[in-house]
Amino acid sequence: MGDNIFLFKFTSEDEKKRVLMGGVWHFDRALLVLTEPTGIGDIKNQSFTHATFWVQLHNIPIMCMKKEAI
């Protein structure tokens, strides 16, 4: 579709839900932001600005192990 926007077609609604709920997805060390299209119109008008994922931090000093410090 150009401009790093791709369209995926799924064989079933269950498969689509599994992929959308099962992220975080990446390819070649790059984050893939997947969203289900909303409304009618140009796909380029869709918002691809948010992705939810966990971050694991190692070797944090004890004095910094507070939610407010992160």
Z-matrix of the N, CA and C atoms (Angstrom, degrees):
N
C 1 1.443
C 2 1.524 1 110.54
N 3 1.341 2 117.05 1 -7.33
C 4 1.454 3 121.36 2 178.69
C 5 1.511 4 112.94 3 86.90
N 6 1.330 5 115.86 4 166.10
C 7 1.470 6 123.17 5 177.46
C 8 1.526 7 112.67 6 50.79
N 9 1.345 8 116.33 7 39.09
C 10 1.464 9 122.13 8 179.46
C 11 1.521 10 113.38 9 57.97
N 12 1.312 11 117.96 10 30.28
C 13 1.463 12 123.30 11 174.95
C 14 1.524 13 107.11 12 -114.41
N 15 1.327 14 115.27 13 126.65
C 16 1.459 15 121.01 14 -177.33
C 17 1.518 16 109.33 15 -123.71
N 18 1.317 17 116.00 16 151.50
C 19 1.458 18 122.02 17 178.12
C 20 1.523 19 108.00 18 -111.92
N 21 1.341 20 116.35 19 126.63
C 22 1.461 21 122.11 20 177.60
C 23 1.517 22 108.53 21 -107.22
N 24 1.326 23 115.95 22 138.15
C 25 1.463 24 121.27 23 177.14
C 26 1.527 25 107.58 24 -116.07
N 27 1.332 26 116.29 25 128.30
C 28 1.454 27 121.99 26 -177.59
C 29 1.519 28 110.28 27 -106.11
N 30 1.333 29 115.27 28 153.22
C 31 1.464 30 119.60 29 -178.28
C 32 1.519 31 112.32 30 -80.93
N 33 1.344 32 117.08 31 -17.01
C 34 1.460 33 119.57 32 178.78
C 35 1.521 34 109.95 33 -153.18
N 36 1.317 35 115.58 34 161.04
C 37 1.470 36 122.05 35 177.56
C 38 1.532 37 110.31 36 -64.64
N 39 1.335 38 117.03 37 -37.61
C 40 1.468 39 120.75 38 179.08
C 41 1.528 40 111.43 39 -63.53
N 42 1.330 41 116.31 40 -41.05
C 43 1.459 42 120.15 41 178.62
C 44 1.529 43 110.72 42 -63.78
N 45 1.328 44 116.13 43 -41.97
C 46 1.465 45 120.10 44 178.90
C 47 1.522 46 110.86 45 -62.35
N 48 1.332 47 117.14 46 -44.57
C 49 1.465 48 121.12 47 178.92
C 50 1.522 49 111.18 48 -62.26
N 51 1.328 50 117.00 49 -41.20
C 52 1.467 51 121.32 50 179.65
C 53 1.525 52 111.22 51 -60.86
N 54 1.317 53 116.61 52 -42.69
C 55 1.462 54 120.74 53 -179.85
C 56 1.532 55 110.82 54 -69.35
N 57 1.339 56 117.34 55 -45.91
C 58 1.465 57 120.22 56 -178.37
C 59 1.526 58 112.50 57 -65.65
N 60 1.338 59 116.87 58 -35.14
C 61 1.461 60 120.45 59 -179.11
C 62 1.529 61 112.46 60 -87.28
N 63 1.325 62 117.39 61 -17.65
C 64 1.450 63 121.19 62 -171.83
C 65 1.512 64 116.43 63 -92.60
N 66 1.333 65 118.30 64 4.03
C 67 1.469 66 121.82 65 -178.01
C 68 1.496 67 111.28 66 -57.00
N 69 1.181 68 120.68 67 -178.11
C 70 1.457 69 135.82 68 11.23
C 71 1.534 70 108.52 69 -80.45
N 72 1.319 71 115.75 70 135.87
C 73 1.449 72 121.48 71 -178.74
C 74 1.524 73 109.34 72 -110.60
N 75 1.323 74 114.88 73 145.95
C 76 1.460 75 119.48 74 177.95
C 77 1.524 76 109.01 75 -147.65
N 78 1.322 77 114.99 76 159.72
C 79 1.452 78 122.11 77 177.08
C 80 1.519 79 107.65 78 -145.37
N 81 1.317 80 116.67 79 129.42
C 82 1.463 81 122.28 80 177.40
C 83 1.529 82 111.33 81 53.16
N 84 1.357 83 115.89 82 42.50
C 85 1.471 84 124.44 83 178.29
C 86 1.533 85 112.98 84 66.51
N 87 1.319 86 117.01 85 20.84
C 88 1.466 87 121.30 86 178.21
C 89 1.533 88 109.11 87 -120.03
N 90 1.324 89 116.81 88 137.38
C 91 1.456 90 122.61 89 179.07
C 92 1.525 91 110.54 90 -69.12
N 93 1.326 92 115.92 91 133.91
C 94 1.464 93 121.17 92 172.01
C 95 1.516 94 107.68 93 -101.59
N 96 1.304 95 117.25 94 121.40
C 97 1.461 96 122.17 95 178.14
C 98 1.525 97 106.56 96 -99.54
N 99 1.338 98 114.83 97 111.26
C 100 1.460 99 120.70 98 -177.98
C 101 1.518 100 109.67 99 -104.12
N 102 1.313 101 115.67 100 137.72
C 103 1.454 102 120.68 101 177.43
C 104 1.522 103 108.76 102 -144.98
N 105 1.311 104 116.00 103 147.24
C 106 1.456 105 120.21 104 176.38
C 107 1.523 106 108.17 105 -83.55
N 108 1.325 107 117.76 106 129.51
C 109 1.466 108 119.90 107 -179.16
C 110 1.523 109 111.69 108 -57.76
N 111 1.309 110 115.70 109 142.48
C 112 1.462 111 121.52 110 176.88
C 113 1.514 112 109.12 111 -122.91
N 114 1.311 113 116.42 112 143.36
C 115 1.454 114 120.88 113 176.89
C 116 1.516 115 112.39 114 71.09
N 117 1.311 116 113.51 115 -166.92
C 118 1.458 117 121.73 116 -179.09
C 119 1.522 118 107.29 117 -120.09
N 120 1.308 119 115.83 118 138.29
C 121 1.453 120 119.07 119 178.34
C 122 1.511 121 112.08 120 144.48
N 123 1.311 122 115.01 121 -168.30
C 124 1.449 123 122.86 122 -176.94
C 125 1.530 124 110.57 123 -67.98
N 126 1.321 125 116.66 124 130.18
C 127 1.460 126 121.63 125 -179.66
C 128 1.531 127 110.95 126 -61.13
N 129 1.296 128 117.96 127 -25.83
C 130 1.470 129 121.55 128 179.93
C 131 1.530 130 111.96 129 -67.83
N 132 1.326 131 117.45 130 -13.58
C 133 1.464 132 120.95 131 177.81
C 134 1.530 133 112.36 132 -87.67
N 135 1.340 134 117.20 133 -2.37
C 136 1.458 135 121.00 134 178.29
C 137 1.527 136 109.75 135 -71.17
N 138 1.327 137 115.52 136 152.04
C 139 1.460 138 121.01 137 -179.87
C 140 1.524 139 110.09 138 -93.27
N 141 1.328 140 116.78 139 119.14
C 142 1.458 141 123.28 140 177.13
C 143 1.530 142 108.65 141 -117.17
N 144 1.328 143 116.54 142 51.60
C 145 1.462 144 120.09 143 -170.97
C 146 1.521 145 114.73 144 -107.79
N 147 1.336 146 118.44 145 -7.67
C 148 1.466 147 120.10 146 -175.74
C 149 1.522 148 111.32 147 -130.86
N 150 1.329 149 114.89 148 140.42
C 151 1.462 150 122.21 149 173.02
C 152 1.518 151 107.71 150 -144.61
N 153 1.324 152 117.06 151 134.29
C 154 1.448 153 121.79 152 179.78
C 155 1.522 154 108.98 153 -99.24
N 156 1.329 155 116.84 154 129.30
C 157 1.449 156 120.01 155 176.72
C 158 1.529 157 110.03 156 -157.19
N 159 1.330 158 115.42 157 161.22
C 160 1.453 159 122.50 158 179.48
C 161 1.517 160 109.78 159 -91.64
N 162 1.319 161 116.09 160 148.63
C 163 1.458 162 122.14 161 174.26
C 164 1.515 163 107.65 162 -122.55
N 165 1.317 164 117.23 163 129.46
C 166 1.460 165 121.47 164 178.73
C 167 1.523 166 108.43 165 -108.60
N 168 1.317 167 116.65 166 124.56
C 169 1.461 168 122.35 167 -179.00
C 170 1.522 169 109.48 168 -110.32
N 171 1.311 170 116.85 169 138.57
C 172 1.460 171 122.42 170 -179.98
C 173 1.523 172 110.40 171 -116.74
N 174 1.334 173 115.91 172 152.90
C 175 1.465 174 123.56 173 173.83
C 176 1.527 175 113.22 174 58.54
N 177 1.315 176 116.41 175 41.68
C 178 1.461 177 121.94 176 177.15
C 179 1.526 178 107.80 177 -82.76
N 180 1.338 179 118.36 178 130.61
C 181 1.469 180 119.74 179 175.80
C 182 1.533 181 110.32 180 -59.11
N 183 1.337 182 115.83 181 143.02
C 184 1.468 183 121.18 182 -176.65
C 185 1.519 184 111.35 183 -55.62
N 186 1.323 185 118.72 184 -37.64
C 187 1.458 186 120.26 185 -178.75
C 188 1.529 187 112.78 186 -66.36
N 189 1.326 188 117.15 187 -15.86
C 190 1.465 189 120.84 188 179.16
C 191 1.522 190 112.86 189 -99.74
N 192 1.316 191 117.97 190 1.61
C 193 1.471 192 121.60 191 -177.10
C 194 1.510 193 111.61 192 -84.31
N 195 1.317 194 115.46 193 60.30
C 196 1.457 195 122.85 194 174.84
C 197 1.518 196 107.06 195 -129.36
N 198 1.294 197 116.39 196 144.61
C 199 1.458 198 120.91 197 178.96
C 200 1.533 199 111.13 198 -56.14
N 201 1.327 200 116.58 199 -38.21
C 202 1.465 201 121.51 200 -177.48
C 203 1.526 202 111.78 201 -68.36
N 204 1.324 203 118.93 202 -22.40
C 205 1.459 204 122.15 203 -176.80
C 206 1.522 205 112.90 204 -84.88
N 207 1.310 206 116.80 205 -14.28
C 208 1.466 207 119.82 206 -177.10
C 209 1.506 208 110.73 207 -86.41
